């Protein structure tokens, strides 16, 4: 499987799992959960795509993980910066799982994806 496709698939799966874990919080309603899962899936797709494209150009495992973490951080920060209806921000609850997804996808695309053919 190509590095980009691996990044897209793994990012979507892990993003959906990340979003589904929001159901463990008391302040999340069932109506909110659908949007959160969809948004986290898109975040995971974008992170996986970025990590996959980077992995096609570089062979550095550390740099690939850092790219995934950085993209996951930026996308998660943009989501966390939007206030909830109550006016609160949930930076830690959103950013840390997003960075973890980025690190896992960055690692997987560098380690397991098929290199681009010359």
Backbone atoms as SQL, in Angstrom:
CREATE TABLE atoms (id INTEGER PRIMARY KEY, chain TEXT, resi INTEGER, resn TEXT, atom TEXT, x REAL, y REAL, z REAL);
INSERT INTO atoms VALUES
  (1, 'A', 1, 'UNK', 'N', 0.848, -1.164, 0.000),
  (2, 'A', 1, 'UNK', 'CA', 0.000, 0.000, 0.000),
  (3, 'A', 1, 'UNK', 'C', 0.897, 1.231, 0.000),
  (4, 'A', 2, 'UNK', 'N', 0.530, 2.223, -0.780),
  (5, 'A', 2, 'UNK', 'CA', 1.356, 3.427, -0.871),
  (6, 'A', 2, 'UNK', 'C', 1.324, 4.193, 0.441),
  (7, 'A', 3, 'UNK', 'N', 2.339, 5.027, 0.643),
  (8, 'A', 3, 'UNK', 'CA', 2.444, 5.795, 1.876),
  (9, 'A', 3, 'UNK', 'C', 1.274, 6.751, 2.047),
  (10, 'A', 4, 'UNK', 'N', 0.830, 7.368, 0.962),
  (11, 'A', 4, 'UNK', 'CA', -0.281, 8.318, 1.050),
  (12, 'A', 4, 'UNK', 'C', -1.583, 7.587, 1.374),
  (13, 'A', 5, 'UNK', 'N', -1.838, 6.474, 0.705),
  (14, 'A', 5, 'UNK', 'CA', -3.061, 5.714, 0.970),
  (15, 'A', 5, 'UNK', 'C', -3.064, 5.159, 2.394),
  (16, 'A', 6, 'UNK', 'N', -1.925, 4.678, 2.855),
  (17, 'A', 6, 'UNK', 'CA', -1.823, 4.206, 4.233),
  (18, 'A', 6, 'UNK', 'C', -2.118, 5.344, 5.205),
  (19, 'A', 7, 'UNK', 'N', -1.564, 6.516, 4.937),
  (20, 'A', 7, 'UNK', 'CA', -1.816, 7.667, 5.790),
  (21, 'A', 7, 'UNK', 'C', -3.284, 8.059, 5.806),
  (22, 'A', 8, 'UNK', 'N', -3.918, 8.048, 4.644),
  (23, 'A', 8, 'UNK', 'CA', -5.342, 8.389, 4.572),
  (24, 'A', 8, 'UNK', 'C', -6.199, 7.391, 5.342),
  (25, 'A', 9, 'UNK', 'N', -5.971, 6.102, 5.119),
  (26, 'A', 9, 'UNK', 'CA', -6.776, 5.078, 5.795),
  (27, 'A', 9, 'UNK', 'C', -6.555, 5.075, 7.302),
  (28, 'A', 10, 'UNK', 'N', -5.302, 5.070, 7.710),
  (29, 'A', 10, 'UNK', 'CA', -5.003, 5.038, 9.131),
  (30, 'A', 10, 'UNK', 'C', -5.451, 6.327, 9.813),
  (31, 'A', 11, 'UNK', 'N', -5.268, 7.457, 9.140),
  (32, 'A', 11, 'UNK', 'CA', -5.714, 8.729, 9.706),
  (33, 'A', 11, 'UNK', 'C', -7.221, 8.774, 9.887),
  (34, 'A', 12, 'UNK', 'N', -7.964, 8.259, 8.913),
  (35, 'A', 12, 'UNK', 'CA', -9.421, 8.250, 9.023),
  (36, 'A', 12, 'UNK', 'C', -9.881, 7.342, 10.159),
  (37, 'A', 13, 'UNK', 'N', -9.279, 6.169, 10.260),
  (38, 'A', 13, 'UNK', 'CA', -9.680, 5.219, 11.314),
  (39, 'A', 13, 'UNK', 'C', -9.341, 5.775, 12.694),
  (40, 'A', 14, 'UNK', 'N', -8.109, 6.231, 12.859),
  (41, 'A', 14, 'UNK', 'CA', -7.714, 6.759, 14.162),
  (42, 'A', 14, 'UNK', 'C', -8.438, 8.051, 14.495),
  (43, 'A', 15, 'UNK', 'N', -8.723, 8.867, 13.489),
  (44, 'A', 15, 'UNK', 'CA', -9.486, 10.092, 13.721),
  (45, 'A', 15, 'UNK', 'C', -10.897, 9.790, 14.197),
  (46, 'A', 16, 'UNK', 'N', -11.522, 8.788, 13.595),
  (47, 'A', 16, 'UNK', 'CA', -12.872, 8.402, 14.014),
  (48, 'A', 16, 'UNK', 'C', -12.855, 7.860, 15.443),
  (49, 'A', 17, 'UNK', 'N', -11.842, 7.078, 15.774),
  (50, 'A', 17, 'UNK', 'CA', -11.721, 6.568, 17.150),
  (51, 'A', 17, 'UNK', 'C', -11.489, 7.727, 18.115),
  (52, 'A', 18, 'UNK', 'N', -10.635, 8.666, 17.722),
  (53, 'A', 18, 'UNK', 'CA', -10.377, 9.850, 18.545),
  (54, 'A', 18, 'UNK', 'C', -11.678, 10.606, 18.802),
  (55, 'A', 19, 'UNK', 'N', -12.468, 10.814, 17.766),
  (56, 'A', 19, 'UNK', 'CA', -13.736, 11.518, 17.932),
  (57, 'A', 19, 'UNK', 'C', -14.720, 10.743, 18.791),
  (58, 'A', 20, 'UNK', 'N', -14.738, 9.431, 18.637),
  (59, 'A', 20, 'UNK', 'CA', -15.673, 8.612, 19.405),
  (60, 'A', 20, 'UNK', 'C', -15.346, 8.623, 20.892),
  (61, 'A', 21, 'UNK', 'N', -14.094, 8.833, 21.248),
  (62, 'A', 21, 'UNK', 'CA', -13.741, 8.878, 22.662),
  (63, 'A', 21, 'UNK', 'C', -14.305, 10.115, 23.349),
  (64, 'A', 22, 'UNK', 'N', -14.759, 11.086, 22.590),
  (65, 'A', 22, 'UNK', 'CA', -15.393, 12.258, 23.196),
  (66, 'A', 22, 'UNK', 'C', -16.680, 11.876, 23.914),
  (67, 'A', 23, 'UNK', 'N', -17.256, 10.750, 23.571),
  (68, 'A', 23, 'UNK', 'CA', -18.469, 10.279, 24.227),
  (69, 'A', 23, 'UNK', 'C', -18.268, 9.951, 25.699),
  (70, 'A', 24, 'UNK', 'N', -17.026, 9.830, 26.129),
  (71, 'A', 24, 'UNK', 'CA', -16.754, 9.545, 27.537),
  (72, 'A', 24, 'UNK', 'C', -16.911, 10.783, 28.424),
  (73, 'A', 25, 'UNK', 'N', -16.956, 11.968, 27.814),
  (74, 'A', 25, 'UNK', 'CA', -17.096, 13.197, 28.590),
  (75, 'A', 25, 'UNK', 'C', -18.569, 13.469, 28.866),
  (76, 'A', 26, 'UNK', 'N', -18.858, 13.950, 30.065),
  (77, 'A', 26, 'UNK', 'CA', -20.234, 14.201, 30.477),
  (78, 'A', 26, 'UNK', 'C', -20.888, 15.339, 29.704),
  (79, 'A', 27, 'UNK', 'N', -20.102, 16.329, 29.290),
  (80, 'A', 27, 'UNK', 'CA', -20.683, 17.508, 28.660),
  (81, 'A', 27, 'UNK', 'C', -20.980, 17.305, 27.174),
  (82, 'A', 28, 'UNK', 'N', -20.645, 16.161, 26.606),
  (83, 'A', 28, 'UNK', 'CA', -20.902, 15.872, 25.190),
  (84, 'A', 28, 'UNK', 'C', -22.256, 15.182, 25.065),
  (85, 'A', 29, 'UNK', 'N', -23.119, 15.766, 24.231),
  (86, 'A', 29, 'UNK', 'CA', -24.419, 15.141, 23.978),
  (87, 'A', 29, 'UNK', 'C', -24.315, 14.230, 22.759),
  (88, 'A', 30, 'UNK', 'N', -25.305, 13.385, 22.584),
  (89, 'A', 30, 'UNK', 'CA', -25.296, 12.462, 21.444),
  (90, 'A', 30, 'UNK', 'C', -25.358, 13.218, 20.120),
  (91, 'A', 31, 'UNK', 'N', -26.048, 14.342, 20.101),
  (92, 'A', 31, 'UNK', 'CA', -26.124, 15.134, 18.868),
  (93, 'A', 31, 'UNK', 'C', -24.760, 15.724, 18.515),
  (94, 'A', 32, 'UNK', 'N', -24.013, 16.120, 19.530),
  (95, 'A', 32, 'UNK', 'CA', -22.684, 16.683, 19.304),
  (96, 'A', 32, 'UNK', 'C', -21.697, 15.612, 18.847),
  (97, 'A', 33, 'UNK', 'N', -21.900, 14.396, 19.308),
  (98, 'A', 33, 'UNK', 'CA', -20.945, 13.323, 19.047),
  (99, 'A', 33, 'UNK', 'C', -20.807, 13.007, 17.562),
  (100, 'A', 34, 'UNK', 'N', -21.904, 13.071, 16.834),
  (101, 'A', 34, 'UNK', 'CA', -21.850, 12.789, 15.393),
  (102, 'A', 34, 'UNK', 'C', -20.944, 13.801, 14.689),
  (103, 'A', 35, 'UNK', 'N', -21.104, 15.074, 15.004),
  (104, 'A', 35, 'UNK', 'CA', -20.259, 16.112, 14.414),
  (105, 'A', 35, 'UNK', 'C', -18.812, 15.992, 14.834),
  (106, 'A', 36, 'UNK', 'N', -18.596, 15.608, 16.087),
  (107, 'A', 36, 'UNK', 'CA', -17.229, 15.459, 16.585),
  (108, 'A', 36, 'UNK', 'C', -16.522, 14.310, 15.879),
  (109, 'A', 37, 'UNK', 'N', -17.213, 13.188, 15.712),
  (110, 'A', 37, 'UNK', 'CA', -16.608, 12.036, 15.019),
  (111, 'A', 37, 'UNK', 'C', -16.310, 12.405, 13.567),
  (112, 'A', 38, 'UNK', 'N', -17.239, 13.067, 12.908),
  (113, 'A', 38, 'UNK', 'CA', -17.011, 13.468, 11.508),
  (114, 'A', 38, 'UNK', 'C', -15.841, 14.441, 11.405),
  (115, 'A', 39, 'UNK', 'N', -15.796, 15.422, 12.287),
  (116, 'A', 39, 'UNK', 'CA', -14.697, 16.388, 12.260),
  (117, 'A', 39, 'UNK', 'C', -13.356, 15.750, 12.567),
  (118, 'A', 40, 'UNK', 'N', -13.324, 14.849, 13.522),
  (119, 'A', 40, 'UNK', 'CA', -12.074, 14.168, 13.855),
  (120, 'A', 40, 'UNK', 'C', -11.615, 13.249, 12.730),
  (121, 'A', 41, 'UNK', 'N', -12.567, 12.664, 12.020),
  (122, 'A', 41, 'UNK', 'CA', -12.211, 11.834, 10.873),
  (123, 'A', 41, 'UNK', 'C', -11.563, 12.681, 9.782),
  (124, 'A', 42, 'UNK', 'N', -12.111, 13.860, 9.531),
  (125, 'A', 42, 'UNK', 'CA', -11.527, 14.766, 8.532),
  (126, 'A', 42, 'UNK', 'C', -10.141, 15.221, 8.987),
  (127, 'A', 43, 'UNK', 'N', -10.005, 15.551, 10.269),
  (128, 'A', 43, 'UNK', 'CA', -8.695, 15.915, 10.814),
  (129, 'A', 43, 'UNK', 'C', -7.693, 14.787, 10.604),
  (130, 'A', 44, 'UNK', 'N', -8.106, 13.565, 10.872),
  (131, 'A', 44, 'UNK', 'CA', -7.230, 12.416, 10.676),
  (132, 'A', 44, 'UNK', 'C', -6.865, 12.201, 9.214),
  (133, 'A', 45, 'UNK', 'N', -7.851, 12.405, 8.328),
  (134, 'A', 45, 'UNK', 'CA', -7.574, 12.287, 6.889),
  (135, 'A', 45, 'UNK', 'C', -6.530, 13.306, 6.449),
  (136, 'A', 46, 'UNK', 'N', -6.695, 14.550, 6.861),
  (137, 'A', 46, 'UNK', 'CA', -5.741, 15.597, 6.467),
  (138, 'A', 46, 'UNK', 'C', -4.355, 15.342, 7.055),
  (139, 'A', 47, 'UNK', 'N', -4.319, 14.896, 8.295),
  (140, 'A', 47, 'UNK', 'CA', -3.032, 14.581, 8.926),
  (141, 'A', 47, 'UNK', 'C', -2.367, 13.405, 8.210),
  (142, 'A', 48, 'UNK', 'N', -3.142, 12.375, 7.902),
  (143, 'A', 48, 'UNK', 'CA', -2.602, 11.216, 7.197),
  (144, 'A', 48, 'UNK', 'C', -2.115, 11.548, 5.803),
  (145, 'A', 49, 'UNK', 'N', -2.855, 12.413, 5.118),
  (146, 'A', 49, 'UNK', 'CA', -2.443, 12.818, 3.780),
  (147, 'A', 49, 'UNK', 'C', -1.120, 13.589, 3.833),
  (148, 'A', 50, 'UNK', 'N', -1.005, 14.521, 4.782),
  (149, 'A', 50, 'UNK', 'CA', 0.227, 15.294, 4.912),
  (150, 'A', 50, 'UNK', 'C', 1.399, 14.385, 5.280),
  (151, 'A', 51, 'UNK', 'N', 1.185, 13.477, 6.231),
  (152, 'A', 51, 'UNK', 'CA', 2.259, 12.567, 6.634),
  (153, 'A', 51, 'UNK', 'C', 2.655, 11.638, 5.490),
  (154, 'A', 52, 'UNK', 'N', 1.675, 11.176, 4.721),
  (155, 'A', 52, 'UNK', 'CA', 1.957, 10.294, 3.593),
  (156, 'A', 52, 'UNK', 'C', 2.739, 10.991, 2.497),
  (157, 'A', 53, 'UNK', 'N', 2.344, 12.224, 2.167),
  (158, 'A', 53, 'UNK', 'CA', 3.087, 12.967, 1.146),
  (159, 'A', 53, 'UNK', 'C', 4.506, 13.263, 1.611),
  (160, 'A', 54, 'UNK', 'N', 4.655, 13.592, 2.893),
  (161, 'A', 54, 'UNK', 'CA', 6.003, 13.833, 3.396),
  (162, 'A', 54, 'UNK', 'C', 6.836, 12.550, 3.364),
  (163, 'A', 55, 'UNK', 'N', 6.215, 11.438, 3.712),
  (164, 'A', 55, 'UNK', 'CA', 6.934, 10.161, 3.739),
  (165, 'A', 55, 'UNK', 'C', 7.409, 9.748, 2.352),
  (166, 'A', 56, 'UNK', 'N', 6.709, 10.194, 1.303),
  (167, 'A', 56, 'UNK', 'CA', 7.153, 9.888, -0.061),
  (168, 'A', 56, 'UNK', 'C', 8.444, 10.610, -0.401),
  (169, 'A', 57, 'UNK', 'N', 8.702, 11.732, 0.243),
  (170, 'A', 57, 'UNK', 'CA', 9.864, 12.552, -0.089),
  (171, 'A', 57, 'UNK', 'C', 11.048, 12.349, 0.860),
  (172, 'A', 58, 'UNK', 'N', 10.779, 11.846, 2.052),
  (173, 'A', 58, 'UNK', 'CA', 11.824, 11.722, 3.059),
  (174, 'A', 58, 'UNK', 'C', 11.837, 10.304, 3.624),
  (175, 'A', 59, 'UNK', 'N', 12.989, 9.869, 4.067),
  (176, 'A', 59, 'UNK', 'CA', 13.125, 8.548, 4.676),
  (177, 'A', 59, 'UNK', 'C', 13.395, 8.654, 6.174),
  (178, 'A', 60, 'UNK', 'N', 13.349, 9.865, 6.739),
  (179, 'A', 60, 'UNK', 'CA', 13.651, 10.072, 8.141),
  (180, 'A', 60, 'UNK', 'C', 12.436, 9.739, 9.010),
  (181, 'A', 61, 'UNK', 'N', 12.579, 8.739, 9.863),
  (182, 'A', 61, 'UNK', 'CA', 11.494, 8.330, 10.749),
  (183, 'A', 61, 'UNK', 'C', 11.151, 9.442, 11.733),
  (184, 'A', 62, 'UNK', 'N', 12.159, 10.050, 12.317),
  (185, 'A', 62, 'UNK', 'CA', 11.925, 11.117, 13.297),
  (186, 'A', 62, 'UNK', 'C', 11.229, 12.302, 12.641),
  (187, 'A', 63, 'UNK', 'N', 11.691, 12.702, 11.472),
  (188, 'A', 63, 'UNK', 'CA', 11.068, 13.828, 10.778),
  (189, 'A', 63, 'UNK', 'C', 9.629, 13.502, 10.379),
  (190, 'A', 64, 'UNK', 'N', 9.369, 12.268, 9.981),
  (191, 'A', 64, 'UNK', 'CA', 8.008, 11.871, 9.621),
  (192, 'A', 64, 'UNK', 'C', 7.067, 11.935, 10.807),
  (193, 'A', 65, 'UNK', 'N', 7.544, 11.487, 11.954),
  (194, 'A', 65, 'UNK', 'CA', 6.730, 11.564, 13.168),
  (195, 'A', 65, 'UNK', 'C', 6.487, 13.025, 13.541),
  (196, 'A', 66, 'UNK', 'N', 7.524, 13.843, 13.455),
  (197, 'A', 66, 'UNK', 'CA', 7.372, 15.265, 13.785),
  (198, 'A', 66, 'UNK', 'C', 6.395, 15.973, 12.855),
  (199, 'A', 67, 'UNK', 'N', 6.423, 15.635, 11.584),
  (200, 'A', 67, 'UNK', 'CA', 5.458, 16.226, 10.646),
  (201, 'A', 67, 'UNK', 'C', 4.045, 15.826, 11.040),
  (202, 'A', 68, 'UNK', 'N', 3.836, 14.567, 11.365),
  (203, 'A', 68, 'UNK', 'CA', 2.513, 14.128, 11.799),
  (204, 'A', 68, 'UNK', 'C', 2.057, 14.831, 13.058),
  (205, 'A', 69, 'UNK', 'N', 2.951, 14.962, 14.028),
  (206, 'A', 69, 'UNK', 'CA', 2.617, 15.639, 15.283),
  (207, 'A', 69, 'UNK', 'C', 2.306, 17.109, 15.020),
  (208, 'A', 70, 'UNK', 'N', 3.105, 17.752, 14.190),
  (209, 'A', 70, 'UNK', 'CA', 2.898, 19.176, 13.902),
  (210, 'A', 70, 'UNK', 'C', 1.572, 19.413, 13.185),
  (211, 'A', 71, 'UNK', 'N', 1.273, 18.629, 12.177),
  (212, 'A', 71, 'UNK', 'CA', 0.005, 18.784, 11.456),
  (213, 'A', 71, 'UNK', 'C', -1.167, 18.472, 12.380),
  (214, 'A', 72, 'UNK', 'N', -1.044, 17.417, 13.181),
  (215, 'A', 72, 'UNK', 'CA', -2.086, 17.089, 14.144),
  (216, 'A', 72, 'UNK', 'C', -2.295, 18.206, 15.152),
  (217, 'A', 73, 'UNK', 'N', -1.204, 18.820, 15.598),
  (218, 'A', 73, 'UNK', 'CA', -1.302, 19.932, 16.538),
  (219, 'A', 73, 'UNK', 'C', -2.015, 21.126, 15.921),
  (220, 'A', 74, 'UNK', 'N', -1.600, 21.512, 14.730),
  (221, 'A', 74, 'UNK', 'CA', -2.184, 22.696, 14.089),
  (222, 'A', 74, 'UNK', 'C', -3.677, 22.494, 13.838),
  (223, 'A', 75, 'UNK', 'N', -4.048, 21.367, 13.258),
  (224, 'A', 75, 'UNK', 'CA', -5.464, 21.127, 12.973),
  (225, 'A', 75, 'UNK', 'C', -6.287, 21.035, 14.261),
  (226, 'A', 76, 'UNK', 'N', -5.741, 20.394, 15.264),
  (227, 'A', 76, 'UNK', 'CA', -6.453, 20.274, 16.535),
  (228, 'A', 76, 'UNK', 'C', -6.561, 21.618, 17.234),
  (229, 'A', 77, 'UNK', 'N', -5.512, 22.432, 17.151),
  (230, 'A', 77, 'UNK', 'CA', -5.559, 23.761, 17.755),
  (231, 'A', 77, 'UNK', 'C', -6.636, 24.618, 17.109),
  (232, 'A', 78, 'UNK', 'N', -6.754, 24.523, 15.791),
  (233, 'A', 78, 'UNK', 'CA', -7.786, 25.298, 15.098),
  (234, 'A', 78, 'UNK', 'C', -9.183, 24.903, 15.567),
  (235, 'A', 79, 'UNK', 'N', -9.386, 23.625, 15.811),
  (236, 'A', 79, 'UNK', 'CA', -10.684, 23.158, 16.308),
  (237, 'A', 79, 'UNK', 'C', -10.871, 23.577, 17.761),
  (238, 'A', 80, 'UNK', 'N', -9.838, 23.422, 18.580),
  (239, 'A', 80, 'UNK', 'CA', -9.949, 23.743, 20.007),
  (240, 'A', 80, 'UNK', 'C', -10.116, 25.241, 20.243),
  (241, 'A', 81, 'UNK', 'N', -9.640, 26.061, 19.333),
  (242, 'A', 81, 'UNK', 'CA', -9.751, 27.513, 19.503),
  (243, 'A', 81, 'UNK', 'C', -11.180, 28.004, 19.321),
  (244, 'A', 82, 'UNK', 'N', -12.019, 27.199, 18.683),
  (245, 'A', 82, 'UNK', 'CA', -13.420, 27.585, 18.534),
  (246, 'A', 82, 'UNK', 'C', -14.127, 27.346, 19.863),
  (247, 'A', 83, 'UNK', 'N', -14.740, 28.379, 20.446),
  (248, 'A', 83, 'UNK', 'CA', -15.396, 28.174, 21.746),
  (249, 'A', 83, 'UNK', 'C', -16.664, 27.331, 21.627),
  (250, 'A', 84, 'UNK', 'N', -16.932, 26.590, 22.663),
  (251, 'A', 84, 'UNK', 'CA', -18.169, 25.821, 22.749),
  (252, 'A', 84, 'UNK', 'C', -19.314, 26.776, 23.060),
  (253, 'A', 85, 'UNK', 'N', -20.553, 26.333, 22.932),
  (254, 'A', 85, 'UNK', 'CA', -21.681, 27.214, 23.256),
  (255, 'A', 85, 'UNK', 'C', -21.599, 27.782, 24.675),
  (256, 'A', 86, 'UNK', 'N', -20.970, 27.066, 25.575),
  (257, 'A', 86, 'UNK', 'CA', -20.822, 27.553, 26.949),
  (258, 'A', 86, 'UNK', 'C', -19.696, 28.578, 27.074),
  (259, 'A', 87, 'UNK', 'N', -18.912, 28.755, 26.007),
  (260, 'A', 87, 'UNK', 'CA', -17.800, 29.702, 26.024),
  (261, 'A', 87, 'UNK', 'C', -16.477, 29.079, 26.414),
  (262, 'A', 88, 'UNK', 'N', -16.468, 27.816, 26.749),
  (263, 'A', 88, 'UNK', 'CA', -15.242, 27.146, 27.163),
  (264, 'A', 88, 'UNK', 'C', -14.461, 26.628, 25.962),
  (265, 'A', 89, 'UNK', 'N', -13.171, 26.474, 26.194),
  (266, 'A', 89, 'UNK', 'CA', -12.280, 25.863, 25.215),
  (267, 'A', 89, 'UNK', 'C', -11.737, 24.574, 25.830),
  (268, 'A', 90, 'UNK', 'N', -11.612, 23.543, 25.031),
  (269, 'A', 90, 'UNK', 'CA', -11.105, 22.258, 25.504),
  (270, 'A', 90, 'UNK', 'C', -9.817, 21.928, 24.772),
  (271, 'A', 91, 'UNK', 'N', -8.768, 22.693, 25.076),
  (272, 'A', 91, 'UNK', 'CA', -7.506, 22.534, 24.375),
  (273, 'A', 91, 'UNK', 'C', -6.870, 21.165, 24.616),
  (274, 'A', 92, 'UNK', 'N', -6.719, 20.785, 25.862),
  (275, 'A', 92, 'UNK', 'CA', -6.025, 19.528, 26.184),
  (276, 'A', 92, 'UNK', 'C', -6.799, 18.339, 25.629),
  (277, 'A', 93, 'UNK', 'N', -8.117, 18.357, 25.782),
  (278, 'A', 93, 'UNK', 'CA', -8.947, 17.230, 25.359),
  (279, 'A', 93, 'UNK', 'C', -8.957, 17.044, 23.843),
  (280, 'A', 94, 'UNK', 'N', -8.657, 18.098, 23.109),
  (281, 'A', 94, 'UNK', 'CA', -8.682, 18.028, 21.643),
  (282, 'A', 94, 'UNK', 'C', -7.274, 17.906, 21.072),
  (283, 'A', 95, 'UNK', 'N', -6.333, 18.678, 21.600),
  (284, 'A', 95, 'UNK', 'CA', -4.999, 18.744, 21.000),
  (285, 'A', 95, 'UNK', 'C', -4.173, 17.482, 21.265),
  (286, 'A', 96, 'UNK', 'N', -4.183, 16.976, 22.486),
  (287, 'A', 96, 'UNK', 'CA', -3.346, 15.805, 22.775),
  (288, 'A', 96, 'UNK', 'C', -3.713, 14.577, 21.942),
  (289, 'A', 97, 'UNK', 'N', -5.001, 14.210, 21.827),
  (290, 'A', 97, 'UNK', 'CA', -5.309, 13.066, 20.955),
  (291, 'A', 97, 'UNK', 'C', -4.988, 13.343, 19.484),
  (292, 'A', 98, 'UNK', 'N', -5.166, 14.586, 19.046),
  (293, 'A', 98, 'UNK', 'CA', -4.830, 14.927, 17.663),
  (294, 'A', 98, 'UNK', 'C', -3.349, 14.777, 17.377),
  (295, 'A', 99, 'UNK', 'N', -2.528, 15.160, 18.350),
  (296, 'A', 99, 'UNK', 'CA', -1.084, 14.985, 18.188),
  (297, 'A', 99, 'UNK', 'C', -0.700, 13.510, 18.232),
  (298, 'A', 100, 'UNK', 'N', -1.390, 12.734, 19.059),
  (299, 'A', 100, 'UNK', 'CA', -1.107, 11.295, 19.129),
  (300, 'A', 100, 'UNK', 'C', -1.449, 10.615, 17.805),
  (301, 'A', 101, 'UNK', 'N', -2.582, 10.993, 17.218),
  (302, 'A', 101, 'UNK', 'CA', -2.954, 10.447, 15.906),
  (303, 'A', 101, 'UNK', 'C', -1.881, 10.807, 14.887),
  (304, 'A', 102, 'UNK', 'N', -1.420, 12.059, 14.920),
  (305, 'A', 102, 'UNK', 'CA', -0.369, 12.488, 13.999),
  (306, 'A', 102, 'UNK', 'C', 0.917, 11.706, 14.166),
  (307, 'A', 103, 'UNK', 'N', 1.303, 11.438, 15.414),
  (308, 'A', 103, 'UNK', 'CA', 2.533, 10.683, 15.663),
  (309, 'A', 103, 'UNK', 'C', 2.416, 9.249, 15.150),
  (310, 'A', 104, 'UNK', 'N', 1.275, 8.631, 15.398),
  (311, 'A', 104, 'UNK', 'CA', 1.084, 7.243, 14.947),
  (312, 'A', 104, 'UNK', 'C', 1.066, 7.171, 13.423),
  (313, 'A', 105, 'UNK', 'N', 0.347, 8.081, 12.802),
  (314, 'A', 105, 'UNK', 'CA', 0.263, 8.075, 11.340),
  (315, 'A', 105, 'UNK', 'C', 1.615, 8.421, 10.725),
  (316, 'A', 106, 'UNK', 'N', 2.328, 9.379, 11.315),
  (317, 'A', 106, 'UNK', 'CA', 3.664, 9.718, 10.821),
  (318, 'A', 106, 'UNK', 'C', 4.611, 8.535, 10.901),
  (319, 'A', 107, 'UNK', 'N', 4.560, 7.806, 12.014),
  (320, 'A', 107, 'UNK', 'CA', 5.390, 6.611, 12.165),
  (321, 'A', 107, 'UNK', 'C', 5.019, 5.549, 11.143),
  (322, 'A', 108, 'UNK', 'N', 3.722, 5.275, 11.031),
  (323, 'A', 108, 'UNK', 'CA', 3.268, 4.189, 10.155),
  (324, 'A', 108, 'UNK', 'C', 3.584, 4.467, 8.692),
  (325, 'A', 109, 'UNK', 'N', 3.416, 5.707, 8.263),
  (326, 'A', 109, 'UNK', 'CA', 3.685, 6.005, 6.856),
  (327, 'A', 109, 'UNK', 'C', 5.171, 5.892, 6.534),
  (328, 'A', 110, 'UNK', 'N', 6.025, 6.257, 7.482),
  (329, 'A', 110, 'UNK', 'CA', 7.466, 6.130, 7.249),
  (330, 'A', 110, 'UNK', 'C', 7.907, 4.671, 7.290),
  (331, 'A', 111, 'UNK', 'N', 7.353, 3.933, 8.217),
  (332, 'A', 111, 'UNK', 'CA', 7.835, 2.574, 8.462),
  (333, 'A', 111, 'UNK', 'C', 7.212, 1.533, 7.540),
  (334, 'A', 112, 'UNK', 'N', 5.906, 1.632, 7.288),
  (335, 'A', 112, 'UNK', 'CA', 5.199, 0.550, 6.635),
  (336, 'A', 112, 'UNK', 'C', 4.689, 0.858, 5.222),
  (337, 'A', 113, 'UNK', 'N', 4.636, 2.100, 4.850),
  (338, 'A', 113, 'UNK', 'CA', 4.144, 2.415, 3.515),
  (339, 'A', 113, 'UNK', 'C', 5.116, 1.990, 2.436),
  (340, 'A', 114, 'UNK', 'N', 4.578, 1.660, 1.270),
  (341, 'A', 114, 'UNK', 'CA', 5.431, 1.273, 0.142),
  (342, 'A', 114, 'UNK', 'C', 6.065, 2.532, -0.447),
  (343, 'A', 115, 'UNK', 'N', 7.366, 2.530, -0.638),
  (344, 'A', 115, 'UNK', 'CA', 8.035, 3.707, -1.216),
  (345, 'A', 115, 'UNK', 'C', 7.547, 3.964, -2.637),
  (346, 'A', 116, 'UNK', 'N', 7.599, 5.214, -3.033),
  (347, 'A', 116, 'UNK', 'CA', 7.211, 5.578, -4.396),
  (348, 'A', 116, 'UNK', 'C', 8.212, 4.979, -5.385),
  (349, 'A', 117, 'UNK', 'N', 7.709, 4.512, -6.501),
  (350, 'A', 117, 'UNK', 'CA', 8.591, 3.945, -7.525),
  (351, 'A', 117, 'UNK', 'C', 9.188, 5.058, -8.337),
  (352, 'A', 118, 'UNK', 'N', 10.425, 4.842, -8.748),
  (353, 'A', 118, 'UNK', 'CA', 11.139, 5.874, -9.508),
  (354, 'A', 118, 'UNK', 'C', 10.713, 5.900, -10.942);
